[in-house]
Amino acid sequence: MKVAKFGGSSVADANQFKKVSNIIKEDKSRKFIVVSAPGKRFDADFKITDLLIQLGHAYLNDEKYKSYYITIMDRFQKIIEELNLTEQLLKEIENKLKNTLTSDLADHDKLDSVKAIGEYSSAKILSAYLQTEGIKAKYMNPKDAGIIVEKDASGAQLLPESFNLIYKLRDEEGVVVIPGFYGYTNDGILATFSRGGSDITGAIIAAGIKAELYENFTDVDSVYSVNPAIIENPKEIRVLTYREMRELSYAGFSVFHDEALIPAFNAKIPVCVKNTNNPSASGTMIVAKKEEKEEKCVVGIASDTGFKSIYVSKFLMNREIGFGRKLFQILEEEQVSYEHAPSGIDDMSIIVRDSQLPDDKEELIVSRIKNELKTDTVTIHRDLALIMVVGEGMKETIGMAQTATVALGKAKVNIEMINQGSSEVSMMFGIKANGLNRAIKSLYHAFFE
Amino acid sequence: MKVAKFGGSSVADANQFKKVSNIIKEDKSRKFIVVSAPGKRFDADFKITDLLIQLGHAYLNDEKYKSYYITIMDRFQKIIEELNLTEQLLKEIENKLKNTLTSDLADHDKLDSVKAIGEYSSAKILSAYLQTEGIKAKYMNPKDAGIIVEKDASGAQLLPESFNLIYKLRDEEGVVVIPGFYGYTNDGILATFSRGGSDITGAIIAAGIKAELYENFTDVDSVYSVNPAIIENPKEIRVLTYREMRELSYAGFSVFHDEALIPAFNAKIPVCVKNTNNPSASGTMIVAKKEEKEEKCVVGIASDTGFKSIYVSKFLMNREIGFGRKLFQILEEEQVSYEHAPSGIDDMSIIVRDSQLPDDKEELIVSRIKNELKTDTVTIHRDLALIMVVGEGMKETIGMAQTATVALGKAKVNIEMINQGSSEVSMMFGIKANGLNRAIKSLYHAFFE
């Protein structure tokens, strides 16, 4: 039994729905289908979810909302007409939207319910279309599927009892289509996951039914070894481990947010990234453990900008038991989450995302460190980019650091920071952001060409 | 005004005392002389201080102590006779020793007082010899010099009021000879510094009198760029900054313990390491800041064995605010001082000296980390060596990491760990200890040949 999740671009218009239907027909084991809301059809297009969010805010604030409403309904009408589905279905979607807007839910809950209508509609349309294509298919509400959650500021959190409920879905006959992105609380209130939440729903269903495979359909043939915006036609990755995926997606791999896959990872279910527009391409498998050692020990190079580092030095720091703990305590008290914290004898650097340390907080942290830890120096280094060179086999291979540093030297990129050995699957380099493209090109050349 | 400190080998026998006298004569600004106890004359020889410690312990435990007593007094007698000094001086030393042993001091204080007799005697002998050489010189008790301390388990700690007292010594006429290694509490009890304490006395006097230079006379021509036990005749270092010295001496540079120099460092007094046996060699200057940029940005390569690392991994570690703090808190509670702690996204390595983590403590720490932090993995990696490549100019120089990693690759040494960027003056490599000599040879070749 497989779970297949189709992202926003896979259900952006009627033609995409047809591709999805063909993919489902092709493999009888694709039994549980999770869908996103319709995404962009072209660069300047709107995502249905963004339109719904704007509609909800405008409605709640008594602002003009009609244009959003019409844009949304026009979009669904076009899809439904082009798929030759009944007007009744369009009415059903419109009623859902109206009823939700005028319901007596609390504002925050109402907003969540409005946001979720994109996925609801995708699932309704797909299940109806599959039926016209002669497939025994049915729509299933996430509540009936067993996705029970708790509301939380950072998005709905799944309750563990869900997995047992979801396991019962195995007895369903035919194809089951479930909207992604949301669940219900025990009180029956709809609650959405964080953004990218359809991936979460897919991973939850896969874990719950103990799927043999979780297929994640997107609009790329595979996960690439490096950002295609920097290198044209980069090498595709055939197999990745969870840990490799996590290190890569940490630093700017945008296929999906790796944390969305946690439920599948925890249940040790293999994940396959595939392309709705080219389903015969083999895609990228993400697994707990590779069966064979690969020839290449580097599988990918990820990078991201928008980091700064806090450099702290104090004479005799490493003799001062408790220094590290006190420093981290200050960060914790100020709710600053840090990325890396390489330390030397008398120095320590703490790398944070810019978003974690806006200027006012930066000032506060710097002065707390100075005053409470009596340091000699606290300085901030800005405009950093991080590069992660990732691969499970790296740890045992002599010369990996050499290959990387030689490549960066050739690109005339000064290495501000190297962190190797703390992770067994990656090597981290910190450089000035303005050298990033040069650096990545040279690293790609060294490891993949 | 200069302070000159002469180490144990510089006063090991009469001939060495003569060299010291000549060095003092040569430069009228060498006004304050600090001496160690007589050290080894040859490899199998005993240091006077070690003999005194054994004498003290034997005496206090009612064991046979006469042989130590005789060995010590014979040694002083030989020095005094060969320097043609009076028998009265020998009597004075012997009385000091006898009176200390039979005094009614508490055991611990008595032991400190016995240990200090080596330095006391060196200073007595040197001042007497200088007088016979026509130099106006006098012995000065550390109490009279103003070295006021507090007793502490890790050695005497200087009280800050000492510096004002010591400053008054500037008015003394002639050469002042002060025994190193000890001071007095406000109650008049003698207390010794930690081992290497004559260096501390020298640095304190230099800071107190605001010396233009603190000369540290040893038995090597200079600080070397790499351990001479691994590389024959390595390049000498002409100028070092305090920070460079600290990073080098951290990892096995044994000229002196860098922490002994802290009082001089804090007072920004330049330190010169010179050779009593070859005083015309220019030695190594250790300064707060170099006047000119050096051509070479690497000044030295230090290394040390006897490290292990605790590797901790936990999925989503970097999202868990407080993880680092909790980990360091466990180390703090168990009184484990760590050396470096490079961290990745979901991993962290903590490098500790073997001595900090004996097997029973290791077991305790591993189980506390597992239980309290709910980590996925905690493993111990043993037999590590650390290599520090040190130089103030490194930060701005492209290709330093490249040169080092290429050299290690050539030596077929696998790099377990790289930590660059947390310190502005060093780059750290962790390797398996059995590859150390190979690694150092290759790095030395790359940076210095």
Interface residues (C-beta under 8 A of the other chain):
Chain A: R243 R246 E247 Y250 E259 I262 F265 Y311 S313 F315 L316 N318 R319 I321 G322 G324 R325 F328 Q329 L331 E332 Q335 V336 S337 Y338 E339 H340 A341 P342 S343 G344 I345 D346 D347 M348 S349 E396 T397 I398 G399 M400 A401 Q402 A404 T405 V406 L408 G409 K412 V413 N414 I415 E416 M417 I418 N419 Q420 G421 S422 S423 E424 S426 M427 M428 G430
Chain B: R243 R246 E247 Y250 E259 I262 F265 Y311 S313 F315 L316 N318 R319 I321 G322 G324 R325 F328 Q329 L331 E332 Q335 V336 S337 Y338 E339 H340 A341 P342 S343 G344 I345 D346 D347 M348 S349 E396 T397 I398 G399 M400 A401 Q402 A404 T405 V406 L408 G409 K412 V413 N414 I415 E416 M417 I418 N419 Q420 G421 S422 S423 E424 S426 M427 M428 G430
